[in-house]
Amino acid sequence: MRTATTAVMTIILTALIGCSGSIQGVIRQDAKRLEFAYRESKIGEGGLQTVLPDGERFEGEFVEVSSYIEQTGLSSTDTSGEIARYDAVDEYSGNRDAVLHGDRGHMMKCRFKLTDVFLGIAGGGYGICQISDGRVIDLFF
């Protein structure tokens, strides 16, 4: 009985702790490579951060995009006031989203297709991000 209780507790703790690691990306427009650092818990929380080759730093969290926009009142605009389009991401079928904010006023919207939803990013998959200025990043993990 004690062994079964220990096994169940181990599974629960593993599910709550989550993991962290990196995701490799390539900017389509100029084929420059970059790396995203991620942290993720098994209860659906976590975040991403990256620095673009031009030095702009982005940081954000995994979200349900529609509820995020409703809760924050934010539209898809950057600090220039231009309406940002995320056509590449919006047309991509995935099962996990993230929104990141840049330190120079841009936003980045990401969508991931996870191989295993329970394992999250650590389970592998691929994805796409688009910056409010139109640049698209392909992701592999």
ZAPADO-256504 format. One record per residue: x, y, z of N, C-alpha, C, O in turn; residue in three letters. Coordinates in steps of 0.001 Angstrom, whole numbers. Atoms other than C-alpha are relative to their C-alpha. Layout:
# ZAPADO-256504
+---------+---------+---------+---------+---------+---------+---------+---------+---------+---------+---------+---------+------+
|     n_u |     n_v |     n_w |    ca_u |    ca_v |    ca_w |     c_u |     c_v |     c_w |     o_u |     o_v |     o_w | type |
+---------+---------+---------+---------+---------+---------+---------+---------+---------+---------+---------+---------+------+
|       X |       Y |       Z |       X |       Y |       Z |       X |       Y |       Z |       X |       Y |       Z |  ALA |
...
+---------+---------+---------+---------+---------+---------+---------+---------+---------+---------+---------+---------+------+
***
This chain:
# ZAPADO-256504
+---------+---------+---------+---------+---------+---------+---------+---------+---------+---------+---------+---------+------+
|     n_u |     n_v |     n_w |    ca_u |    ca_v |    ca_w |     c_u |     c_v |     c_w |     o_u |     o_v |     o_w | type |
+---------+---------+---------+---------+---------+---------+---------+---------+---------+---------+---------+---------+------+
|     811 |   -1188 |       0 |       0 |       0 |       0 |     861 |    1262 |       0 |     559 |    2233 |    -694 |  MET |
|    -900 |   -1145 |     -76 |    2823 |    2380 |     853 |     664 |     259 |   -1348 |     864 |    1417 |   -1717 |  ARG |
|    -614 |    -139 |    1314 |    4444 |    1737 |   -2545 |    -957 |     672 |    -979 |    -547 |    1529 |   -1762 |  THR |
|    1003 |    -606 |     886 |    1216 |    2630 |   -4367 |    -178 |    1484 |     319 |    -287 |    2303 |    -593 |  ALA |
|     141 |   -1396 |    -402 |     866 |    5860 |   -2362 |    1204 |     816 |    -465 |    1044 |    1933 |    -957 |  THR |
|   -1217 |    -679 |     436 |    4477 |    6810 |   -3111 |     -19 |     204 |   -1511 |     355 |    1273 |   -1994 |  THR |
|      61 |    -110 |    1460 |    3969 |    6120 |   -6829 |    -983 |    1084 |    -428 |    -689 |    1873 |   -1326 |  ALA |
|    1004 |   -1011 |     343 |     822 |    8256 |   -6962 |     529 |    1392 |     319 |     359 |    2307 |    -486 |  VAL |
|    -557 |   -1304 |    -378 |    2534 |   11133 |   -5128 |    1100 |     428 |    -971 |    1197 |    1607 |   -1313 |  MET |
|   -1064 |    -300 |     960 |    5510 |   10930 |   -7496 |    -596 |     491 |   -1318 |    -104 |    1459 |   -1898 |  THR |
|     656 |    -402 |    1248 |    3213 |   11167 |  -10532 |    -598 |    1391 |     136 |    -468 |    2213 |    -771 |  ILE |
|     620 |   -1314 |    -215 |    1350 |   14142 |   -9071 |    1067 |    1093 |      52 |     901 |    2136 |    -580 |  ILE |
|   -1064 |    -995 |     -88 |    4551 |   16018 |   -8204 |     658 |     239 |   -1343 |     964 |    1381 |   -1686 |  LEU |
|    -597 |    -145 |    1323 |    6030 |   15344 |  -11638 |    -903 |     828 |    -894 |    -428 |    1673 |   -1653 |  THR |
|     955 |    -739 |     822 |    2876 |   16673 |  -13268 |     -17 |    1479 |     363 |    -185 |    2323 |    -518 |  ALA |
|      51 |   -1392 |    -432 |    2975 |   19873 |  -11210 |    1311 |     750 |    -219 |    1303 |    1955 |    -471 |  LEU |
|   -1304 |    -656 |      90 |    6693 |   20584 |  -11427 |     272 |     528 |   -1397 |     668 |    1684 |   -1548 |  ILE |
|    -225 |    -436 |    1363 |    6987 |   20733 |  -15209 |    1456 |     -49 |    -385 |    2236 |    -824 |     171 |  GLY |
|   -1365 |      43 |     509 |   10173 |   21480 |  -17067 |     367 |    1322 |    -654 |    -445 |    2242 |    -741 |  CYS |
|    -475 |   -1158 |     745 |   12246 |   24030 |  -18920 |    1006 |    -491 |   -1029 |    1528 |   -1600 |    -926 |  SER |
|    -928 |     378 |    1052 |   14441 |   23991 |  -21983 |      45 |    1056 |   -1080 |    -236 |    2229 |    -832 |  GLY |
|    -101 |    -958 |    1092 |   14945 |   25581 |  -25362 |    -676 |    -529 |   -1262 |    -825 |   -1736 |   -1455 |  SER |
|     640 |     266 |    1277 |   13233 |   25713 |  -28739 |     824 |     723 |   -1062 |    1184 |    1886 |    -880 |  ILE |
|    -765 |    -606 |    1082 |   15116 |   26373 |  -31973 |    -932 |     646 |   -1006 |   -1980 |      89 |   -1332 |  GLN |
|     816 |    -706 |     970 |   13742 |   28897 |  -34444 |     823 |     549 |   -1149 |    2030 |     756 |   -1026 |  GLY |
|    -623 |    -602 |    1176 |   14507 |   30284 |  -37902 |    -938 |    1088 |    -517 |   -2117 |     832 |    -761 |  VAL |
|     786 |   -1092 |     552 |   13307 |   33677 |  -39138 |     -83 |    -198 |   -1514 |     944 |    -246 |   -2190 |  ILE |
|     187 |     287 |    1427 |   11836 |   33079 |  -42606 |     622 |    1044 |    -911 |    1236 |     687 |   -1916 |  ARG |
|    -403 |   -1057 |     908 |   12721 |   36443 |  -44105 |    1507 |      52 |    -240 |    1941 |     427 |   -1329 |  GLN |
|   -1453 |     -93 |     185 |   16482 |   36221 |  -43536 |     757 |   -1252 |     431 |    1988 |   -1254 |     450 |  ASP |
|    -579 |    1294 |    -387 |   17100 |   32615 |  -42374 |     936 |      94 |    1207 |    1809 |    -757 |    1376 |  ALA |
|    -808 |     -97 |   -1220 |   18672 |   33824 |  -39111 |    -606 |    -897 |    1060 |   -1825 |    -989 |    1202 |  LYS |
|     426 |     932 |   -1045 |   18512 |   31338 |  -36269 |     -97 |     723 |    1337 |     619 |    1690 |    1600 |  ARG |
|      97 |    -507 |   -1360 |   17412 |   32071 |  -32736 |    -512 |   -1117 |     902 |    -960 |   -2166 |     438 |  LEU |
|     395 |     998 |    -986 |   16585 |   30208 |  -29575 |    -990 |     624 |     974 |    -798 |    1748 |    1438 |  GLU |
|     973 |    -389 |   -1016 |   13569 |   30483 |  -27284 |     276 |    -829 |    1243 |     470 |   -2041 |    1146 |  PHE |
|     -50 |     721 |   -1269 |   13915 |   29562 |  -23616 |   -1440 |    -125 |     483 |   -2212 |     832 |     412 |  ALA |
|    1361 |     173 |    -514 |   10759 |   28082 |  -22127 |      28 |    -613 |    1381 |     980 |   -1294 |    1761 |  TYR |
|     269 |     678 |   -1265 |    9455 |   27047 |  -18737 |   -1466 |    -376 |     -57 |   -2294 |     368 |    -584 |  ARG |
|    1358 |     497 |     148 |    6323 |   25023 |  -18401 |    -345 |    -923 |    1155 |     445 |   -1787 |    1535 |  GLU |
|     503 |     928 |   -1000 |    4285 |   23365 |  -15692 |   -1036 |    -874 |    -676 |   -1560 |    -523 |   -1733 |  SER |
|     963 |     922 |     592 |    1999 |   20469 |  -16371 |   -1440 |     413 |     244 |   -2365 |    -288 |    -167 |  LYS |
|    1364 |    -489 |    -185 |   -1004 |   22497 |  -15281 |    -313 |    1118 |    -994 |   -1257 |    1886 |    -808 |  ILE |
|     288 |    -921 |    1089 |    -800 |   24613 |  -18415 |     611 |    1377 |     118 |     371 |    2224 |    -742 |  GLY |
|    -626 |   -1304 |    -156 |    1213 |   27547 |  -17112 |    1441 |     -58 |    -472 |    2064 |   -1120 |    -469 |  GLU |
|   -1387 |     -56 |     425 |    4558 |   28673 |  -18408 |     260 |    1234 |    -819 |    -634 |    2049 |   -1048 |  GLY |
|    -354 |   -1179 |     761 |    6408 |   31217 |  -20428 |    1131 |    -249 |    -970 |    1771 |   -1301 |    -964 |  GLY |
|   -1035 |      26 |    1032 |    8801 |   31940 |  -23262 |     763 |    1308 |      23 |     233 |    2349 |     409 |  LEU |
|    -758 |   -1216 |     216 |   11571 |   34393 |  -23873 |    1027 |    -242 |   -1091 |    1522 |   -1356 |   -1261 |  GLN |
|   -1006 |      93 |    1053 |   13916 |   35111 |  -26754 |     564 |    1386 |    -264 |     -22 |    2399 |     116 |  THR |
|    -604 |   -1243 |     461 |   16225 |   37761 |  -28132 |     236 |    -162 |   -1496 |     901 |   -1101 |   -1934 |  VAL |
|    -176 |      37 |    1450 |   16084 |   38487 |  -31855 |    1417 |     413 |    -372 |    2102 |    1048 |     430 |  LEU |
|   -1348 |    -402 |     416 |   19302 |   38954 |  -33843 |     235 |    1510 |      49 |    1377 |    1942 |     207 |  PRO |
|    -166 |   -1454 |     -74 |   18648 |   42732 |  -33852 |      23 |     521 |    1438 |     153 |    1726 |    1658 |  ASP |
|    -107 |    -378 |   -1409 |   18651 |   42727 |  -30022 |   -1317 |     195 |     722 |   -1320 |     377 |    1939 |  GLY |
|    1281 |    -169 |    -688 |   14929 |   43058 |  -29323 |    -307 |   -1239 |     834 |    -250 |   -2369 |     349 |  GLU |
|     291 |    1081 |    -950 |   14003 |   40982 |  -26275 |   -1510 |    -159 |     132 |   -2233 |     818 |     327 |  ARG |
|    1414 |     320 |    -150 |   10607 |   39246 |  -26103 |    -190 |    -920 |    1194 |     628 |   -1800 |    1461 |  PHE |
|     339 |     853 |   -1126 |    8979 |   37697 |  -23070 |   -1510 |     -89 |     101 |   -2213 |     902 |     -95 |  GLU |
|    1432 |     165 |    -117 |    5537 |   36247 |  -22543 |    -380 |   -1343 |     570 |     463 |   -2090 |    1066 |  GLY |
|     522 |    1214 |    -618 |    3339 |   33390 |  -21433 |    -886 |    -779 |    -955 |   -1407 |    -246 |   -1935 |  GLU |
|     949 |     829 |     714 |    1351 |   30507 |  -22785 |   -1396 |     460 |     413 |   -1658 |     655 |    1599 |  PHE |
|    1337 |    -526 |    -279 |   -2265 |   31664 |  -23051 |   -1021 |    -628 |    -933 |    -684 |   -1303 |   -1906 |  VAL |
|    1076 |     200 |     961 |   -5615 |   31082 |  -24614 |    -205 |    1381 |    -576 |    -714 |    2269 |     109 |  GLU |
|     -89 |   -1332 |     580 |   -5339 |   33993 |  -27029 |   -1314 |     767 |      89 |   -1297 |    1932 |     486 |  VAL |
|    1259 |    -742 |     -27 |   -9039 |   34912 |  -27261 |    -336 |     473 |    1408 |    -772 |    1611 |    1580 |  SER |
|     306 |    -422 |   -1365 |   -9489 |   34965 |  -23476 |    1030 |    1018 |     494 |     691 |    1890 |    1295 |  SER |
|   -1033 |    -952 |    -389 |   -6176 |   36841 |  -23053 |    -367 |    1403 |    -488 |    -266 |    2370 |     268 |  TYR |
|     360 |   -1296 |     556 |   -7325 |   39650 |  -25347 |   -1218 |     561 |     725 |   -1273 |    1759 |    1006 |  ILE |
|    1176 |    -454 |    -729 |  -10697 |   39811 |  -23586 |     361 |     488 |    1407 |    -121 |    1533 |    1845 |  GLU |
|    -350 |    -332 |   -1377 |   -9135 |   39873 |  -20092 |     831 |    1267 |      90 |     627 |    2072 |     999 |  GLN |
|    -907 |   -1136 |     -83 |   -6466 |   42470 |  -20839 |    -516 |    1226 |    -727 |     -60 |    2341 |    -479 |  THR |
|     490 |   -1119 |     796 |   -8433 |   44607 |  -23268 |     957 |     394 |   -1101 |     750 |    1404 |   -1773 |  GLY |
|    -993 |    -318 |    1020 |   -5428 |   44526 |  -25585 |    -471 |    -437 |   -1377 |   -1085 |   -1492 |   -1537 |  LEU |
|     213 |     412 |    1380 |   -5820 |   44489 |  -29308 |    1353 |    -404 |    -553 |    2367 |    -298 |     137 |  SER |
|   -1251 |     421 |     625 |   -3199 |   43219 |  -31679 |     695 |    1205 |    -627 |     850 |    1270 |   -1846 |  SER |
|    -708 |   -1173 |     506 |   -1383 |   46535 |  -31994 |    1358 |      87 |     663 |    1564 |    -425 |    1763 |  THR |
|   -1281 |    -268 |    -629 |    2176 |   47541 |  -31381 |      12 |    1472 |     417 |   -1000 |    2157 |     264 |  ASP |
|     -28 |   -1356 |    -538 |    3323 |   50860 |  -29910 |    -111 |    1070 |   -1073 |    -367 |    2231 |    -753 |  THR |
|     148 |    -987 |    1067 |    3247 |   52561 |  -33305 |   -1476 |     287 |    -265 |   -1806 |    1231 |    -983 |  SER |
|    1425 |    -170 |     218 |    -542 |   52207 |  -33211 |    -491 |    -727 |   -1240 |   -1686 |    -729 |   -1534 |  GLY |
|     376 |     758 |    1194 |    -478 |   50102 |  -36377 |    -696 |   -1285 |     425 |    -291 |   -1925 |    1395 |  GLU |
|     663 |    1276 |    -280 |   -2876 |   47167 |  -36393 |     882 |   -1099 |    -549 |    1207 |   -1115 |   -1737 |  ILE |
|    -874 |    1099 |     404 |    -741 |   44069 |  -36496 |    -837 |   -1143 |    -549 |   -1930 |   -1421 |     -56 |  ALA |
|     671 |    1159 |     578 |   -1731 |   41117 |  -38637 |     850 |   -1221 |     300 |    2077 |   -1187 |     208 |  ARG |
|    -677 |    1246 |    -334 |    -869 |   37597 |  -37650 |    -543 |   -1119 |    -888 |    -889 |   -2196 |    -404 |  TYR |
|     586 |     951 |     939 |   -2066 |   35796 |  -40782 |     657 |   -1374 |      68 |     -32 |   -2394 |      69 |  ASP |
|    -714 |    1284 |      -3 |     627 |   33108 |  -40656 |    -389 |    -839 |    1212 |    -587 |   -2048 |    1088 |  ALA |
|     353 |     713 |   -1222 |    -227 |   32178 |  -37061 |   -1485 |    -355 |      15 |   -1862 |   -1460 |     405 |  VAL |
|    1441 |     233 |     -28 |   -3988 |   32530 |  -37443 |    -422 |   -1152 |    -910 |   -1409 |   -1832 |    -628 |  ASP |
|     328 |    1079 |     933 |   -4004 |   30077 |  -40366 |     629 |   -1338 |     392 |     348 |   -2359 |    -235 |  GLU |
|    -748 |    1184 |    -428 |   -1802 |   27554 |  -38542 |    -819 |    -770 |    1034 |   -1284 |    -191 |    2016 |  TYR |
|     753 |     775 |    -998 |   -3549 |   24726 |  -36725 |     962 |    -504 |    1064 |    1951 |   -1168 |     756 |  SER |
|    -841 |     413 |   -1106 |   -2038 |   24124 |  -33331 |    -852 |    -262 |    1222 |   -2074 |    -119 |    1191 |  GLY |
|     737 |     297 |   -1216 |   -2955 |   23175 |  -29799 |     559 |     716 |    1230 |     213 |     366 |    2359 |  ASN |
|    -528 |    -811 |   -1111 |   -1006 |   25703 |  -27667 |     395 |    1357 |    -534 |    1036 |    1430 |   -1583 |  ARG |
|    -297 |   -1359 |     439 |    -670 |   29499 |  -27962 |     831 |     739 |    1039 |     847 |     383 |    2217 |  ASP |
|    -746 |    -884 |    -891 |    1594 |   32153 |  -26494 |     -31 |    1406 |    -574 |    -102 |    1595 |   -1788 |  ALA |
|    -110 |   -1404 |     392 |    1726 |   35944 |  -26572 |    1210 |     567 |     731 |    1340 |     427 |    1947 |  VAL |
|   -1210 |    -588 |    -564 |    5035 |   37744 |  -26042 |      38 |    1486 |    -323 |    -471 |    1921 |   -1356 |  LEU |
|    -144 |   -1443 |     182 |    5823 |   41443 |  -25658 |    1485 |     323 |    -119 |    2306 |    -163 |     659 |  HIS |
|   -1382 |    -402 |     209 |    9018 |   42998 |  -26976 |     338 |    1273 |     743 |    -543 |    2069 |    1067 |  GLY |
|    -435 |   -1194 |    -727 |   11072 |   45653 |  -25237 |     104 |    1230 |    -905 |     483 |    2309 |    -449 |  ASP |
|      18 |   -1140 |     924 |   10820 |   47859 |  -28356 |   -1415 |     260 |    -533 |   -1598 |     950 |   -1536 |  ARG |
|    1383 |    -298 |     336 |    7031 |   47849 |  -28534 |    -709 |    -983 |    -897 |   -1912 |    -842 |   -1117 |  GLY |
|     660 |     988 |     846 |    6357 |   44884 |  -30804 |    -664 |   -1088 |     839 |    -316 |   -1296 |    2002 |  HIS |
|     604 |    1190 |    -603 |    4136 |   41925 |  -29968 |     339 |   -1201 |    -877 |     632 |   -1057 |   -2064 |  MET |
|    -228 |    1237 |     728 |    4659 |   38311 |  -30975 |   -1080 |    -984 |     412 |   -1331 |   -1187 |    1600 |  MET |
|    1025 |    1011 |    -240 |    1930 |   35716 |  -31298 |     560 |   -1329 |    -507 |    1094 |   -1399 |   -1614 |  LYS |
|    -544 |    1310 |     358 |    2913 |   32031 |  -31356 |   -1081 |   -1071 |     108 |   -1994 |    -972 |     928 |  CYS |
|     889 |    1155 |     -74 |    1062 |   28792 |  -32009 |     861 |   -1247 |    -199 |    1694 |   -1312 |   -1103 |  ARG |
|    -777 |    1230 |       9 |    2478 |   25332 |  -31352 |    -887 |   -1198 |    -297 |   -2050 |   -1234 |     107 |  PHE |
|     654 |    1299 |     200 |    1478 |   21873 |  -32543 |     818 |    -988 |     823 |    1887 |   -1430 |     403 |  LYS |
|    -704 |     892 |    -917 |    2479 |   19653 |  -29620 |    -254 |   -1450 |    -390 |   -1382 |   -1828 |    -703 |  LEU |
|     143 |    1417 |     283 |    3135 |   15979 |  -30273 |    -830 |    -674 |    1076 |   -1654 |   -1539 |     779 |  THR |
|     735 |     554 |   -1134 |    1784 |   15143 |  -26810 |    -396 |    1163 |     909 |     464 |    1781 |    1537 |  ASP |
|     479 |   -1145 |    -775 |    -370 |   17747 |  -25055 |     358 |    -140 |    1480 |     693 |     854 |    2125 |  VAL |
|    -317 |     195 |   -1416 |     239 |   16199 |  -21612 |    1473 |     304 |     276 |    1791 |     926 |    1290 |  PHE |
|   -1425 |    -253 |    -198 |    4032 |   16329 |  -22019 |     382 |    1437 |    -335 |    1421 |    1918 |     117 |  LEU |
|    -280 |   -1389 |     350 |    3874 |   19842 |  -23484 |    1169 |     126 |    -958 |    1419 |    -765 |   -1770 |  GLY |
|   -1128 |    -291 |     886 |    6883 |   21368 |  -25228 |    1058 |   -1096 |      92 |    1665 |   -1456 |    -916 |  ILE |
|   -1025 |    1037 |    -190 |    9187 |   18709 |  -23762 |    -293 |   -1255 |    -812 |     622 |   -2024 |   -1106 |  ALA |
|     376 |    1166 |     782 |    7252 |   16067 |  -25725 |     274 |     138 |   -1482 |     100 |    -822 |   -2233 |  GLY |
|    -330 |    -213 |    1399 |    8283 |   17601 |  -29046 |   -1132 |     616 |    -791 |   -2275 |     672 |    -338 |  GLY |
|     975 |    -595 |     893 |    6516 |   19271 |  -31916 |     629 |    1067 |    -860 |    1840 |    1068 |   -1082 |  GLY |
|    -456 |   -1098 |     838 |    6782 |   22338 |  -34095 |    -975 |    1154 |     178 |   -2041 |     993 |     773 |  TYR |
|     865 |   -1143 |    -183 |    5310 |   25786 |  -34247 |     383 |    1156 |    -885 |    1275 |    1058 |   -1727 |  GLY |
|    -223 |   -1203 |     790 |    5217 |   29253 |  -35709 |    -268 |    1208 |     895 |   -1165 |    1183 |    1738 |  ILE |
|     229 |   -1276 |    -675 |    5500 |   32780 |  -34331 |     -13 |    1085 |   -1062 |     649 |     971 |   -2094 |  CYS |
|     -14 |   -1148 |     891 |    4742 |   36066 |  -36020 |      77 |    1255 |     850 |    -659 |    1416 |    1823 |  GLN |
|    -205 |   -1266 |    -693 |    5928 |   39468 |  -34868 |    -938 |    1031 |    -623 |   -1293 |     917 |   -1796 |  ILE |
|     948 |   -1003 |     484 |    3646 |   42495 |  -35206 |     503 |     759 |   -1220 |    -296 |    1393 |   -1909 |  SER |
|    -519 |    -656 |    1206 |    5971 |   43867 |  -37923 |     -47 |    -917 |   -1224 |     385 |    -529 |   -2309 |  ASP |
|     181 |     910 |    1125 |    5212 |   40808 |  -40095 |     995 |   -1138 |     -95 |     737 |   -2107 |    -809 |  GLY |
|    -987 |    1082 |      78 |    8317 |   38667 |  -39580 |    -578 |   -1289 |     580 |   -1307 |   -1270 |    1571 |  ARG |
|     498 |    1314 |    -394 |    7580 |   34941 |  -39247 |    1181 |    -863 |     435 |    2241 |    -855 |    -191 |  VAL |
|   -1040 |     881 |    -540 |    9594 |   32451 |  -37184 |    -549 |   -1410 |      33 |   -1609 |   -1654 |     610 |  ILE |
|     356 |    1412 |     -63 |    9406 |   28691 |  -37708 |     757 |    -625 |    1170 |    1941 |    -360 |    1373 |  ASP |
|    -553 |     597 |   -1217 |   10008 |   26631 |  -34551 |      23 |   -1522 |     -88 |    -891 |   -2137 |    -638 |  LEU |
|    -162 |    1443 |     -29 |   11245 |   23069 |  -34063 |     489 |    -407 |    1379 |    1452 |     158 |    1897 |  PHE |
|    -427 |     458 |   -1334 |   11492 |   21219 |  -30759 |    -297 |   -1460 |     181 |      -9 |   -2022 |    1237 |  PHE |
+---------+---------+---------+---------+---------+---------+---------+---------+---------+---------+---------+---------+------+
***
